[in-house]
Amino acid sequence: MQTLKRILKRLRLFRRAHYTDIEVALFLLDEMQNSGKLHGYKMMHLKCIQNGYVVTQEMVRQLMHVIDPEGIDQRRRHRLCRTMYHNLGPNFLWHLDGYDKLKPYGICINEAIDGFSRYIIWLEAYKTNSDPKVVAGYFMEAVKKRQGCPARLRADRGTENGHVKQMLMFMKRTGSDSYVDNCYLEGSSNCNQRIEQWWGFLRKHNAQYWMDFFAMLKDMGCFTGDFLDKALIQFCFMDLVQAELDATVNLWNSHRIRPSKNHNVPSRRPVVMYTCKELYGAQDYLCSVTDDEVNACLEECTPKGPFTCDETVFELCSLLMEEDDRQKPHCAEEAALLYHFLRDKILNDRAWNIIAATHHGTGLYFKMNWRMTHYLNNYIQNNLKSI
């Protein structure tokens, strides 16, 4: 080894004595024009070594401070360079999506939000958010209320949005704006950023409470996820969840949104931005529709209706509440007591008959006495396989 070192010294061959600062700087400039701008100084130093440059990590670090100070600042804050959202005015673009965090318990949520003002157009809880006729019903009720439709609408590629897409294209078929042929935008959820961001607010201020509450019922062994348990959750809790969603909408639409670094996005209360667009130098892009167009579309929609769960289960539960002189619950604790009462009454009453059946491939066993049987007779004949 000593002999090798003497030979290298005599030939003036040193590993680190001759650095190539100028060449390295030019190499770094070239790398900053592509994905190399995402590298830190250690990874960039390794890339320099692999390309035959003799340089220290400290030299690479100093050169990167001079060449790309903004990139270093972004990496230091561990922040991505996000795209800037831009919306021209109220009703220019609505964002539509479904929320499935409560779907395992039978409660499905659907929402639309105005992209410019972040004003909530609708927020509905129901026993399904995958039926295209139900989602179209939400959309057409909003259109009927405003006597117009948005210039554009963004949603994902789910089949539940198919009717909305066709109805929007139908109502805009004679439009004169430049978005007639491109009025419906569809793509992945990360492109639907306005509503995806709002789901975080909903979970923090509302949905997390119900997720924890229903998870507690599941941990207690009082919820198995079958058809009956989901129907009872819908019967007992749906109205409470909807009432809280309505309160959350009122809270959001009237709260003050802080100024953003994105100067294309206004800040203030959503209800003010949606109704007083002149304050922000914007215009309302609502496209007028005729009553005939609205009525034609409404004929293809399915409204929510009075039954929050399966109609037969709803009538059965209403009968049991009437016999026991029970009232509708006004809070989660009262709803939980009603849920336990109805569940125990249906599953444990063996006075006369035990009816075993299968509902849509899922095991469902009703245990109930003779006075309940006539309420289920038609339902069993039409929906359940006889055993």
C-alpha positions as CSV (number, residue, x, y, z in Angstrom):
1,M,0.0,0.0,0.0
2,Q,2.8,2.4,0.9
3,T,4.5,1.6,-2.5
4,L,1.3,2.4,-4.3
5,K,0.9,5.7,-2.5
6,R,4.5,6.7,-3.4
7,I,3.9,5.9,-7.1
8,L,0.7,7.9,-7.1
9,K,2.4,10.8,-5.4
10,R,5.3,10.8,-7.9
11,L,2.8,10.8,-10.8
12,R,0.9,13.6,-9.1
13,L,-2.3,11.5,-9.1
14,F,-4.5,12.6,-6.2
15,R,-8.1,11.6,-5.4
16,R,-9.3,14.8,-3.9
17,A,-6.6,17.4,-4.7
18,H,-7.9,18.5,-8.0
19,Y,-11.5,19.7,-7.9
20,T,-13.6,20.7,-10.9
21,D,-15.7,23.6,-9.5
22,I,-16.6,25.2,-12.8
23,E,-17.5,21.9,-14.5
24,V,-19.6,20.9,-11.5
25,A,-21.5,24.2,-11.5
26,L,-22.3,23.8,-15.2
27,F,-23.4,20.2,-14.5
28,L,-25.7,21.3,-11.7
29,L,-27.2,24.0,-13.9
30,D,-28.1,21.3,-16.5
31,E,-29.6,19.1,-13.8
32,M,-31.8,21.9,-12.5
33,Q,-33.6,22.0,-15.8
34,N,-35.2,18.6,-15.2
35,S,-36.1,16.3,-12.3
36,G,-32.7,16.9,-10.7
37,K,-34.2,20.1,-9.1
38,L,-35.9,17.7,-6.6
39,H,-32.6,16.3,-5.3
40,G,-30.9,17.4,-2.1
41,Y,-27.2,18.1,-2.0
42,K,-26.2,14.6,-0.9
43,M,-28.1,12.9,-3.7
44,M,-26.7,15.5,-6.1
45,H,-23.2,14.9,-4.9
46,L,-23.6,11.2,-5.6
47,K,-24.8,12.0,-9.1
48,C,-21.7,14.2,-9.6
49,I,-19.4,11.4,-8.5
50,Q,-21.2,8.9,-10.8
51,N,-20.6,11.3,-13.7
52,G,-16.9,11.5,-13.1
53,Y,-16.6,14.9,-11.3
54,V,-14.3,15.3,-8.3
55,V,-16.0,17.4,-5.7
56,T,-16.9,17.5,-2.0
57,Q,-20.4,17.5,-0.5
58,E,-19.8,20.9,1.0
59,M,-18.9,22.3,-2.4
60,V,-22.1,20.9,-4.0
61,R,-24.2,22.3,-1.1
62,Q,-22.7,25.8,-1.6
63,L,-23.2,25.7,-5.3
64,M,-26.8,24.6,-4.9
65,H,-27.5,27.5,-2.6
66,V,-26.3,29.9,-5.3
67,I,-28.0,28.1,-8.2
68,D,-31.3,27.1,-6.8
69,P,-32.2,28.9,-3.5
70,E,-36.0,28.5,-4.0
71,G,-35.7,24.8,-4.4
72,I,-33.7,24.5,-1.3
73,D,-36.3,26.6,0.6
74,Q,-39.1,24.3,-0.6
75,R,-37.3,21.1,0.4
76,R,-36.5,22.6,3.8
77,R,-40.2,23.1,4.4
78,H,-41.0,19.7,3.0
79,R,-43.6,21.4,0.8
80,L,-44.7,20.5,-2.7
81,C,-45.0,23.1,-5.4
82,R,-48.8,22.9,-5.9
83,T,-50.7,24.1,-8.9
84,M,-52.7,27.3,-8.6
85,Y,-56.4,26.9,-8.6
86,H,-58.3,29.4,-10.8
87,N,-62.1,30.0,-11.1
88,L,-63.7,32.8,-13.0
89,G,-66.8,33.4,-10.8
90,P,-69.9,31.9,-9.0
91,N,-71.5,29.0,-10.8
92,F,-68.6,28.8,-13.3
93,L,-67.6,25.3,-11.9
94,W,-69.4,23.1,-9.4
95,H,-67.5,20.2,-7.8
96,L,-69.5,17.0,-7.1
97,D,-68.4,14.0,-5.0
98,G,-69.6,11.4,-2.6
99,Y,-68.4,10.7,1.0
100,D,-68.2,7.1,2.1
101,K,-66.7,7.2,5.6
102,L,-70.1,6.5,7.1
103,K,-71.2,4.1,4.3
104,P,-70.2,0.9,6.2
105,Y,-73.0,1.9,8.7
106,G,-75.6,2.6,6.0
107,I,-75.3,6.4,5.8
108,C,-74.1,7.8,2.4
109,I,-73.3,11.4,1.8
110,N,-73.2,13.4,-1.4
111,E,-72.2,17.0,-1.9
112,A,-71.6,19.8,-4.4
113,I,-69.6,22.9,-3.8
114,D,-69.1,26.1,-5.9
115,G,-65.4,26.4,-6.9
116,F,-65.2,30.2,-6.8
117,S,-66.8,30.9,-3.5
118,R,-66.6,27.5,-1.8
119,Y,-70.4,27.9,-1.1
120,I,-72.0,24.5,-0.4
121,I,-74.7,23.9,-3.1
122,W,-76.1,20.8,-1.3
123,L,-75.0,18.3,1.3
124,E,-77.3,15.3,1.6
125,A,-77.3,12.1,3.7
126,Y,-79.3,9.1,2.4
127,K,-79.3,5.3,2.3
128,T,-77.4,5.5,-1.0
129,N,-75.1,7.8,-2.9
130,S,-74.4,5.3,-5.8
131,D,-77.9,5.5,-7.4
132,P,-77.5,7.9,-10.4
133,K,-81.2,8.9,-10.2
134,V,-80.8,10.0,-6.6
135,V,-77.7,12.0,-7.3
136,A,-79.4,13.6,-10.3
137,G,-82.3,14.5,-8.0
138,Y,-79.9,16.5,-5.8
139,F,-78.5,18.3,-8.9
140,M,-81.9,19.1,-10.4
141,E,-83.3,20.4,-7.2
142,A,-80.4,22.8,-7.0
143,V,-80.9,23.8,-10.7
144,K,-84.6,24.3,-10.1
145,K,-84.0,26.5,-7.0
146,R,-81.6,28.7,-9.0
147,Q,-83.5,28.5,-12.3
148,G,-80.2,27.8,-13.9
149,C,-77.3,25.3,-14.2
150,P,-73.5,25.9,-13.8
151,A,-71.3,26.6,-16.8
152,R,-69.2,23.5,-16.0
153,L,-69.3,20.7,-13.5
154,R,-66.4,18.4,-12.3
155,A,-66.9,14.9,-10.8
156,D,-65.2,11.5,-10.9
157,R,-65.8,8.7,-13.3
158,G,-68.3,6.8,-11.1
159,T,-71.5,5.5,-12.7
160,E,-73.5,7.4,-10.0
161,N,-72.8,10.7,-11.9
162,G,-74.0,9.4,-15.3
163,H,-77.4,11.0,-15.2
164,V,-76.0,14.3,-14.0
165,K,-73.6,14.4,-16.9
166,Q,-76.4,13.7,-19.5
167,M,-78.7,16.3,-17.9
168,L,-76.1,19.0,-17.8
169,M,-75.3,18.4,-21.5
170,F,-79.0,18.4,-22.3
171,M,-79.6,21.8,-20.6
172,K,-76.6,23.4,-22.2
173,R,-77.1,22.0,-25.7
174,T,-78.3,25.3,-27.0
175,G,-75.9,27.5,-25.0
176,S,-73.7,30.1,-26.6
177,D,-70.7,30.1,-24.3
178,S,-67.4,28.4,-25.1
179,Y,-67.9,25.6,-22.7
180,V,-70.9,23.9,-24.3
181,D,-68.9,21.0,-25.6
182,N,-66.7,20.8,-22.5
183,C,-69.2,21.5,-19.7
184,Y,-68.7,18.2,-17.8
185,L,-65.2,17.4,-16.5
186,E,-64.3,14.1,-15.1
187,G,-61.2,12.6,-13.6
188,S,-59.5,11.2,-10.5
189,S,-60.3,12.6,-7.1
190,N,-57.0,14.4,-6.7
191,C,-58.1,16.7,-9.6
192,N,-61.3,17.5,-7.7
193,Q,-59.4,19.5,-5.2
194,R,-62.0,21.9,-4.0
195,I,-64.4,19.2,-2.6
196,E,-61.6,16.9,-1.5
197,Q,-60.2,19.7,0.6
198,W,-63.7,20.2,2.1
199,W,-64.0,16.6,3.2
200,G,-61.2,17.2,5.6
201,F,-63.3,20.0,7.2
202,L,-66.4,17.8,7.4
203,R,-64.5,14.9,9.1
204,K,-62.9,17.3,11.6
205,H,-66.1,19.1,12.5
206,N,-68.8,16.4,12.1
207,A,-68.1,13.0,10.6
208,Q,-65.5,11.9,13.0
209,Y,-68.0,12.0,15.9
210,W,-70.4,9.7,14.0
211,M,-67.5,7.4,12.9
212,D,-66.5,7.0,16.6
213,F,-70.1,6.6,17.8
214,F,-70.9,3.8,15.3
215,A,-67.6,2.1,15.9
216,M,-68.5,2.0,19.6
217,L,-71.7,0.2,18.7
218,K,-69.7,-2.2,16.6
219,D,-67.2,-2.9,19.4
220,M,-70.0,-3.6,21.8
221,G,-71.3,-6.3,19.5
222,C,-74.4,-4.4,18.7
223,F,-73.7,-3.9,15.0
224,T,-72.6,-6.6,12.6
225,G,-73.0,-4.8,9.3
226,D,-75.8,-7.0,8.0
227,F,-79.0,-5.6,6.3
228,L,-81.1,-5.3,9.4
229,D,-78.4,-3.5,11.4
230,K,-77.8,-1.0,8.6
231,A,-81.5,-0.4,8.2
232,L,-81.9,0.3,11.9
233,I,-79.0,2.7,11.9
234,Q,-80.6,4.5,9.0
235,F,-84.0,4.6,10.8
236,C,-82.6,5.8,14.1
237,F,-79.8,8.1,13.1
238,M,-80.4,9.4,9.5
239,D,-82.5,12.5,10.5
240,L,-80.0,13.4,13.2
241,V,-77.0,13.1,10.8
242,Q,-78.8,15.2,8.2
243,A,-79.7,17.9,10.8
244,E,-76.1,18.1,11.8
245,L,-75.0,18.3,8.2
246,D,-77.3,21.2,7.6
247,A,-75.9,23.0,10.7
248,T,-72.4,22.3,9.3
249,V,-73.3,23.8,6.0
250,N,-74.7,26.9,7.7
251,L,-71.5,27.2,9.7
252,W,-69.2,26.8,6.7
253,N,-71.2,29.2,4.4
254,S,-71.1,31.9,7.0
255,H,-67.5,31.5,8.3
256,R,-64.7,33.8,7.1
257,I,-62.1,32.3,4.8
258,R,-58.6,33.6,5.4
259,P,-56.7,35.2,2.5
260,S,-54.6,32.8,0.4
261,K,-51.3,33.2,-1.3
262,N,-53.1,32.3,-4.5
263,H,-54.3,35.8,-5.6
264,N,-56.7,34.2,-8.1
265,V,-58.8,32.9,-5.2
266,P,-60.9,35.5,-3.2
267,S,-61.3,35.4,0.5
268,R,-64.2,36.3,2.8
269,R,-67.5,34.5,3.7
270,P,-68.7,31.9,1.1
271,V,-72.2,33.2,1.1
272,V,-71.0,36.8,0.4
273,M,-68.7,35.6,-2.4
274,Y,-71.4,33.6,-3.9
275,T,-74.1,36.3,-3.9
276,C,-72.1,39.5,-4.2
277,K,-69.7,38.7,-7.0
278,E,-69.4,42.4,-7.9
279,L,-67.2,42.9,-4.8
280,Y,-64.6,40.7,-6.4
281,G,-64.8,41.9,-10.0
282,A,-66.4,38.6,-11.1
283,Q,-69.6,37.7,-12.9
284,D,-72.3,35.0,-12.4
285,Y,-71.9,32.2,-14.9
286,L,-75.3,30.6,-14.1
287,C,-76.9,29.4,-17.4
288,S,-80.6,29.9,-17.6
289,V,-82.8,26.9,-18.2
290,T,-86.5,26.5,-19.1
291,D,-89.2,25.0,-16.9
292,D,-89.8,22.3,-19.6
293,E,-86.1,21.3,-19.5
294,V,-86.2,21.1,-15.7
295,N,-89.4,19.1,-15.6
296,A,-88.1,16.7,-18.2
297,C,-85.0,16.0,-16.2
298,L,-86.9,15.7,-12.9
299,E,-89.0,12.9,-14.4
300,E,-85.8,10.8,-14.6
301,C,-84.8,11.5,-11.0
302,T,-85.6,9.7,-7.7
303,P,-86.2,12.0,-4.8
304,K,-85.1,11.1,-1.3
305,G,-88.6,10.3,-0.1
306,P,-90.0,9.9,3.4
307,F,-88.4,6.5,4.1
308,T,-84.8,6.8,5.5
309,C,-84.3,3.0,5.2
310,D,-86.0,0.0,3.6
311,E,-89.8,0.7,3.5
312,T,-90.8,-2.5,5.2
313,V,-88.3,-2.1,8.0
314,F,-89.4,1.5,8.4
315,E,-93.1,0.5,8.8
316,L,-92.1,-2.2,11.2
317,C,-90.0,0.1,13.4
318,S,-92.7,2.7,13.3
319,L,-95.2,0.1,14.6
320,L,-93.0,-1.0,17.4
321,M,-92.4,2.6,18.4
322,E,-96.1,3.3,18.5
323,E,-96.8,0.2,20.6
324,D,-94.2,1.2,23.1
325,D,-95.1,4.9,23.0
326,R,-91.7,6.0,21.9
327,Q,-90.8,9.3,20.3
328,K,-88.3,10.3,17.6
329,P,-84.8,10.7,19.1
330,H,-83.4,14.2,19.4
331,C,-79.8,13.3,20.2
332,A,-77.3,10.5,19.6
333,E,-77.9,8.9,23.0
334,E,-81.6,8.7,22.5
335,A,-81.1,7.3,19.0
336,A,-78.8,4.7,20.4
337,L,-81.4,3.6,23.0
338,L,-84.0,3.4,20.3
339,Y,-81.6,1.3,18.1
340,H,-81.0,-1.2,21.0
341,F,-84.7,-1.4,21.7
342,L,-85.7,-2.1,18.1
343,R,-82.8,-4.5,17.5
344,D,-83.6,-6.5,20.6
345,K,-87.3,-6.5,19.9
346,I,-86.9,-7.8,16.4
347,L,-84.1,-10.4,17.0
348,N,-85.2,-11.8,20.4
349,D,-89.0,-12.0,20.2
350,R,-89.7,-15.7,19.7
351,A,-93.4,-15.7,20.7
352,W,-94.8,-17.2,17.6
353,N,-92.6,-17.6,14.5
354,I,-89.0,-17.5,13.4
355,I,-88.6,-16.3,9.9
356,A,-85.2,-17.0,8.3
357,A,-84.4,-15.5,4.9
358,T,-81.7,-14.2,2.6
359,H,-81.6,-10.6,1.4
360,H,-79.4,-10.0,-1.7
361,G,-77.0,-12.8,-0.8
362,T,-76.4,-11.6,2.7
363,G,-77.6,-13.7,5.6
364,L,-80.6,-12.1,7.3
365,Y,-82.5,-13.7,10.1
366,F,-85.7,-12.0,11.4
367,K,-87.1,-13.3,14.7
368,M,-90.5,-11.8,15.4
369,N,-94.0,-12.7,16.6
370,W,-97.3,-13.1,14.7
371,R,-98.5,-9.5,14.9
372,M,-95.5,-8.4,12.8
373,T,-95.8,-11.0,10.1
374,H,-98.4,-9.3,8.0
375,Y,-96.2,-6.2,7.6
376,L,-93.5,-8.4,6.2
377,N,-95.6,-10.7,4.0
378,N,-95.4,-8.7,0.8
379,Y,-91.7,-7.9,1.4
380,I,-90.7,-11.5,1.8
381,Q,-92.6,-12.6,-1.3
382,N,-91.0,-9.9,-3.4
383,N,-87.5,-9.7,-2.1
384,L,-86.5,-12.8,-0.1
385,K,-86.0,-16.4,-1.1
386,S,-88.2,-18.8,0.7
387,I,-86.5,-21.4,2.8
